[in-house]
Amino acid sequence: MMPPQTDKIATRSRCRWVTSGGVEIDYQWRGAFDSIEVERLHAAGFERPVNPANDWWAQVTEHSLGWVLARDDTGVAVGFVNVAWDGGVHAFILDTVTAATHLRRGVGTRLIEVAASGARNANCEWLHVDFEDHLRAFYFDSCGFRPTNAGLIAL
């Protein structure tokens, strides 16, 4: 496997945003994190047991264009999204999750906005996402994705 074209990958960046509930959230593009904090967030969001062996840091640093980590004003991880890519112009949203305590406050939408900005800054032309039906309103209405034809083989 060839290493990512590091000249296309935007460097780390961060921004602050205040939710509709008045909570200040720090969004970090390619920011540092501990794998266990993302694993706990992901496990809770996808209703599965925590697996301490999941090395999120190794996964995203080795295979992804970038990722966005959202932290509340106390430093706790409250949102995450992984941005995989093909090494060229296509980027892919994976593993979007927001902590239950921060749902419906715009955190997830802002995660996607920061992810899209990171992909755009790396000269990607397309940002793809697959999702389950109950997330249609989030991705189409809140995040601005548009429906396309796609195929899927469930393995």
Secondary structure, 3 states (H helix, E strand, C coil): CCCCCCCCCCCCEEEEEECCCCCEEEEEECCCCCHHHHHHHHHHHCCCCCCCCCCHHHHHHHHEEEEEEEECCCCCEEEEEEEEECCCCEEEEEEEEECHHHCCCCHHHHHHHHHHHHHHHCCCCEEEECCCHHHHHHHHHHCCCCCCCCCCCCC
